[in-house]
Amino acid sequence: MKRWLGIPIYNKEHMCVACHKQIMDIYGHHAAVCPVSGDRIKRHNALRDCFYDFCSNAAWAPVKEKPFLMPFSSERPADIFIPNFTAGKGLVVDFACTCPIQQKYVRSSSQTLTFACNKYAQEVKYDCFQSRIISEGHLYLPIVFESFGGISDDAFDFTKKLFQSISIRISEPKCIVAKSFYENISCILISFLSGSVIPRFPEFSFV
């Protein structure tokens, strides 16, 4: 809540006890982007697993981390691969999470809703993978979250179809399915941020 409201979390700035390279700001923003300890990977995998469970509930036969989608490459852009998604083509879903308060995003993010996640989706995901995925006969969809909860615009058609499929399959209203989905996503983003902020207090020894 302090981070959401812009209230200091730490009493003073200090060297991050995890990476020992960057200054931990008093608001805890560095904790959301610090590459040490695997916090970002764990958060990414939790988001992927949440989507996987919902796609399974929709009976879409999702596959995690499908290999060999691109010849002569060890890259695995398909955090989830959904076969026969539309028009006989499979869908490669690629997840990421970024922080809108990073220096390169903060000014535009303060003026434009979900600027950071859409910018990241275009420059880091689409520009790198889309043409190569399409050339292999698949569709490509990056779904990028912001650490405060924003989601990239292109995700909405996908989630709408997902909620509809689950609603029909389990005979629950779409609003109930959507509520459950966004509650899960919110809990993941908040709990993993807390798990990054708490061990980085200066009096703690990072393990």
Phi and psi in degrees as a GROMACS rama.xvg file:
@    title "Ramachandran Plot"
@    xaxis  label "Phi"
@    yaxis  label "Psi"
@TYPE xy
-60.5112  -41.906  LYS-2
-65.2019  -41.5892  ARG-3
-61.0644  -38.0975  TRP-4
-92.8656  -1.40617  LEU-5
73.1896  29.1259  GLY-6
-97.8006  134.342  ILE-7
-56.1448  136.58  PRO-8
-93.4074  -41.9238  ILE-9
-101.183  152.052  TYR-10
-69.0417  -31.1447  ASN-11
-156.552  162.922  LYS-12
-66.436  147.662  GLU-13
-155.85  163.264  HIS-14
-67.2629  131.786  MET-15
-56.3538  125.117  CYS-16
-75.8991  -5.63427  VAL-17
-94.2482  -56.0418  ALA-18
-91.928  -22.0107  CYS-19
55.7862  26.6237  HIS-20
-127.351  -31.3719  LYS-21
-115.103  151.241  GLN-22
-76.9745  130.702  ILE-23
-83.0959  112.444  MET-24
-70.2669  158.763  ASP-25
-67.9611  -16.4331  ILE-26
-92.4885  -4.59946  TYR-27
79.5014  14.4035  GLY-28
-67.4317  -34.6378  HIS-29
-60.738  -31.034  HIS-30
-60.079  -28.8798  ALA-31
-75.4896  -17.8015  ALA-32
-122.051  -4.61897  VAL-33
-60.4732  127.839  CYS-34
-82.1711  -7.40934  PRO-35
-85.0493  148.473  VAL-36
81.5848  -2.58563  SER-37
77.5198  15.7411  GLY-38
-60.598  -41.5749  ASP-39
-67.4394  -37.6705  ARG-40
-66.3128  -42.3515  ILE-41
-62.4027  -41.0727  LYS-42
-64.4895  -44.6472  ARG-43
-57.6869  -46.4168  HIS-44
-66.8035  -34.1017  ASN-45
-66.9911  -40.5978  ALA-46
-63.4334  -44.7913  LEU-47
-58.6691  -46.0128  ARG-48
-65.6127  -34.6801  ASP-49
-62.8391  -47.4633  CYS-50
-63.1415  -40.0177  PHE-51
-58.9156  -44.9529  TYR-52
-62.855  -41.5845  ASP-53
-69.8909  -38.3715  PHE-54
-64.8551  -34.7457  CYS-55
-66.1324  -39.9958  SER-56
-63.7177  -26.2929  ASN-57
-84.2593  -2.50336  ALA-58
62.5588  40.2563  ALA-59
-92.7991  2.13793  TRP-60
53.6556  51.4839  ALA-61
-68.7146  152.53  PRO-62
-125.628  127.541  VAL-63
-80.9226  137.292  LYS-64
49.033  48.3415  GLU-65
-62.6269  125.303  LYS-66
-86.1299  169.557  PRO-67
62.021  30.3854  PHE-68
-76.6503  -27.4972  LEU-69
-120.299  120.832  MET-70
-62.4757  145.737  PRO-71
62.1919  27.6573  PHE-72
-143.37  138.912  SER-73
-91.2913  1.59212  SER-74
-66.1444  145.122  GLU-75
-127.441  77.4544  ARG-76
-69.6398  -16.7697  PRO-77
-86.5387  86.487  ALA-78
-58.7673  -38.4518  ASP-79
-135.304  133.879  ILE-80
-113.709  127.848  PHE-81
-114.162  108.75  ILE-82
-71.1863  148.727  PRO-83
50.8781  48.6472  ASN-84
-71.6387  -46.8402  PHE-85
-156.986  141.067  THR-86
53.6321  33.2475  ALA-87
76.102  5.16094  GLY-88
-103  144.615  LYS-89
-80.7543  156.908  GLY-90
-115.091  126.046  LEU-91
-94.8241  115.77  VAL-92
-107.448  124.238  VAL-93
-121.104  118.755  ASP-94
-100.8  151.728  PHE-95
-158.56  163.27  ALA-96
-138.894  134.13  CYS-97
-132.049  165.436  THR-98
-109.589  121.817  CYS-99
-72.477  -7.65814  PRO-100
-95.494  3.52081  ILE-101
-60.2574  149.477  GLN-102
-54.9328  -37.7098  GLN-103
-74.0001  -14.1284  LYS-104
-114.284  -23.2908  TYR-105
-60.2785  -40.8833  VAL-106
-65.5713  -49.2744  ARG-107
-69.1929  -33.8267  SER-108
-65.5608  -30.5712  SER-109
-72.312  -15.8002  SER-110
-108.556  -26.5087  GLN-111
-128.683  123.798  THR-112
-61.1015  133.874  LEU-113
57.4401  27.9606  THR-114
-59.5451  -46.9035  PHE-115
-62.6602  -46.4919  ALA-116
-69.3857  -35.3384  CYS-117
-71.4094  -37.2796  ASN-118
-64.8697  -43.2553  LYS-119
-64.7934  -42.6805  TYR-120
-58.4978  -41.6575  ALA-121
-73.8488  -51.6186  GLN-122
-80.0528  -33.9006  GLU-123
-97.2126  -32.7142  VAL-124
-102.989  -64.0688  LYS-125
-57.9144  -49.299  TYR-126
-62.5263  -28.1531  ASP-127
-87.0831  -40.9617  CYS-128
-114.869  -27.0112  PHE-129
-57.081  -51.4569  GLN-130
-63.3042  -37.1391  SER-131
-70.6095  -37.9796  ARG-132
-67.3838  -43.8169  ILE-133
-62.3318  -37.4383  ILE-134
-64.6169  -20.1539  SER-135
-93.6284  6.53505  GLU-136
88.2363  16.7081  GLY-137
-116.171  166.43  HIS-138
-96.6093  155.072  LEU-139
-129.89  132.339  TYR-140
-141.072  107.35  LEU-141
-82.2703  135.261  PRO-142
-117.973  111.447  ILE-143
-115.072  129.282  VAL-144
-103.097  155.381  PHE-145
-100.502  151.069  GLU-146
-63.484  -17.9984  SER-147
-91.5353  -4.4955  PHE-148
117.948  -7.18906  GLY-149
-66.2522  157.494  GLY-150
-137.241  143.201  ILE-151
-62.4812  146.884  SER-152
-59.2959  -37.1227  ASP-153
-69.0728  -8.93151  ASP-154
-76.4583  -19.9293  ALA-155
-69.8307  -39.6172  PHE-156
-62.8455  -38.5007  ASP-157
-64.7474  -49.0033  PHE-158
-66.651  -34.6762  THR-159
-60.5401  -44.8442  LYS-160
-67.1357  -37.2874  LYS-161
-63.0477  -48.2837  LEU-162
-61.6137  -39.5703  PHE-163
-62.9104  -44.3068  GLN-164
-64.4998  -43.0381  SER-165
-67.0687  -42.311  ILE-166
-56.7048  -45.2691  SER-167
-66.8526  -40.7854  ILE-168
-70.3462  -39.4935  ARG-169
-108.783  6.17065  ILE-170
57.4019  46.5829  SER-171
-120.572  144.863  GLU-172
-58.1651  146.405  PRO-173
-58.9657  -34.8174  LYS-174
-64.4286  -32.7374  CYS-175
-70.7764  -42.0686  ILE-176
-62.8756  -46.2099  VAL-177
-62.681  -41.9195  ALA-178
-59.9734  -45.5652  LYS-179
-62.3582  -42.2044  SER-180
-61.8457  -52.1409  PHE-181
-70.0344  -28.5592  TYR-182
-64.2392  -43.0056  GLU-183
-62.5271  -46.3034  ASN-184
-62.2021  -43.8374  ILE-185
-61.7573  -43.1553  SER-186
-63.6853  -38.1407  CYS-187
-63.752  -49.4389  ILE-188
-62.7082  -42.8887  LEU-189
-72.5147  -45.0275  ILE-190
-67.7004  -37.5112  SER-191
-74.0362  -31.2389  PHE-192
-65.5561  -44.1678  LEU-193
-59.5672  -40.9718  SER-194
-65.8804  -19.9168  GLY-195
-89.002  -36.2909  SER-196
-72.7381  -46.1664  VAL-197
-60.9164  -47.2156  ILE-198
-71.2866  -6.71303  PRO-199
-98.5199  13.231  ARG-200
-65.1725  142.492  PHE-201
-61.895  -26.2498  PRO-202
-80.7645  -7.44103  GLU-203
-91.4377  150.501  PHE-204
-100.288  112.73  SER-205
-68.0754  131.663  PHE-206
